[in-house]
């Protein structure tokens, strides 16, 4: 069992805002910068996935894909073409969250496969049904502690940092 103090110490938060006029293009607005500045977060599968492993446990409700630019720095930016990806799985027992993912990064061959999974857990949340703004909670190497982490977040719901006031670039 993972202690709450450890979960809280490991947690990193960031907020992404959907680009106007798009359905799945998001830009970093506040918080940690472990993920790329620009993410594609879709409500559907962008590519076909096999129905085995984690895909059997929870329904796939979307995907998150991002690519680091030349100037971005992150421990996830390991191999060209510097892509991060995850399915987004819904957790029916926790309907206040969009879902969770396990980050995969491009390997030496530039592909993302089973061996590319870092074990890093992300949990996504949105204040609205349209996913205009998405808060991403990042937990390094904690995907196996999903149950403890989601329970922690659920219990802390009212105590977490509110989304910062986001100013539109005009």
C-alpha positions in Angstrom: 0.0 0.0 0.0 1.3 3.4 -1.0 1.3 6.0 1.8 -0.7 9.2 1.2 2.4 11.3 2.0 4.3 9.6 -0.8 1.5 10.0 -3.3 1.2 13.7 -2.4 5.0 14.3 -2.7 5.2 12.6 -6.1 2.1 14.3 -7.6 2.7 16.9 -10.3 -0.2 19.0 -11.7 -0.6 20.8 -15.0 -3.5 22.4 -16.9 -4.1 22.3 -20.6 -6.5 24.5 -22.6 -8.1 23.4 -25.8 -7.2 25.5 -28.8 -10.2 27.4 -30.1 -11.8 25.9 -33.2 -10.3 22.4 -32.6 -11.7 19.3 -31.1 -8.5 17.7 -29.6 -5.6 20.2 -29.7 -4.5 21.4 -26.2 -1.8 23.7 -25.1 -0.1 23.8 -21.7 -1.3 26.8 -19.6 0.0 26.3 -16.1 1.7 23.8 -13.8 4.5 21.3 -14.3 6.0 20.8 -17.8 6.8 17.1 -17.8 4.5 16.5 -20.8 4.8 18.3 -24.1 3.6 21.8 -24.5 1.0 20.7 -27.1 -1.1 17.6 -26.7 -3.7 15.9 -28.7 -6.4 14.6 -26.4 -9.2 12.8 -28.1 -12.4 11.3 -26.9 -12.1 8.3 -29.2 -9.3 5.9 -30.2 -7.0 7.6 -32.7 -5.5 4.2 -33.6 -6.8 0.7 -33.2 -5.8 -1.1 -30.0 -5.9 -4.7 -29.2 -8.5 -5.7 -26.6 -6.1 -7.3 -24.1 -4.3 -6.4 -20.9 -5.4 -3.1 -19.5 -7.8 -2.6 -22.4 -9.9 -5.4 -20.9 -10.0 -3.9 -17.4 -11.4 -0.5 -18.2 -13.1 1.0 -21.3 -10.8 3.0 -23.6 -12.4 6.4 -24.0 -9.7 8.3 -25.7 -6.0 8.8 -26.4 -3.4 11.4 -25.4 -0.5 11.9 -27.8 2.2 14.6 -27.7 5.6 15.3 -29.3 8.3 17.4 -27.7 9.7 20.3 -29.7 13.4 20.8 -30.1 13.6 23.4 -27.2 11.4 21.5 -24.7 13.1 19.6 -21.9 11.7 16.6 -19.9 12.8 13.3 -18.6 10.2 11.8 -21.0 12.1 13.3 -24.0 14.4 10.3 -24.5 14.4 9.2 -28.1 13.7 10.8 -31.4 10.9 11.6 -32.5 10.3 12.4 -28.8 6.7 11.2 -28.7 4.6 10.4 -25.6 1.3 8.4 -25.9 -1.3 6.7 -23.8 -4.8 5.3 -24.1 -7.2 7.0 -21.7 -9.1 4.5 -19.7 -12.3 5.3 -17.9 -12.7 4.4 -14.3 -16.5 3.8 -13.9 -16.2 3.9 -10.1 -14.8 7.4 -10.2 -17.0 9.4 -12.7 -15.7 12.8 -11.6 -12.4 12.0 -13.5 -12.1 11.7 -17.2 -9.8 8.7 -16.8 -6.2 7.6 -16.5 -3.3 6.6 -18.6 0.1 5.0 -18.5 2.7 7.0 -20.4 4.6 5.4 -23.2 7.6 7.1 -24.8 9.3 6.6 -28.2 12.1 3.9 -28.0 15.5 3.8 -29.8 13.7 2.8 -33.0 11.3 5.8 -32.7 8.3 3.6 -32.0 6.1 3.2 -29.0 5.4 -0.4 -28.0 4.8 -2.5 -24.9 8.5 -2.0 -23.8 8.0 1.8 -24.1 5.7 2.0 -21.1 7.3 4.1 -18.3 4.8 3.0 -15.6 4.1 6.7 -15.1 0.5 7.3 -14.2 -1.6 10.2 -15.4 -5.1 11.0 -14.3 -7.2 13.5 -16.2 -10.0 15.7 -15.0 -12.1 18.4 -16.5 -14.4 21.0 -14.9 -16.9 20.6 -17.8 -18.3 17.9 -20.1 -16.7 19.6 -23.2 -13.2 19.1 -21.8 -12.4 22.8 -22.6 -9.7 22.8 -19.8 -8.1 19.6 -18.6 -6.1 19.1 -15.4 -3.5 16.4 -15.6 -2.2 14.8 -12.5 1.2 13.1 -13.1 2.6 10.3 -10.8 6.0 8.9 -11.8 6.2 5.1 -11.8 2.9 4.7 -10.0 0.5 3.1 -12.5 0.5 -0.1 -10.4 -0.8 2.0 -7.5 -3.8 3.3 -9.5 -6.4 2.4 -6.9 -4.5 4.1 -4.1 -3.8 7.2 -6.2 -7.4 7.6 -7.5 -8.7 7.2 -3.9 -6.2 9.8 -2.7 -7.3 12.3 -5.4 -11.0 11.6 -4.8 -10.6 12.2 -1.1 -8.6 15.4 -1.7 -11.0 16.7 -4.3 -11.9 19.9 -2.4 -8.4 20.5 -1.2 -6.5 20.4 -4.4 -5.3 23.6 -6.1 -8.0 25.1 -8.2 -7.4 25.7 -11.9 -5.5 29.0 -12.3 -7.2 31.9 -14.0 -6.2 31.3 -17.6 -5.7 34.4 -19.8 -6.5 34.1 -23.4 -3.7 35.2 -25.7 -5.2 38.0 -27.8 
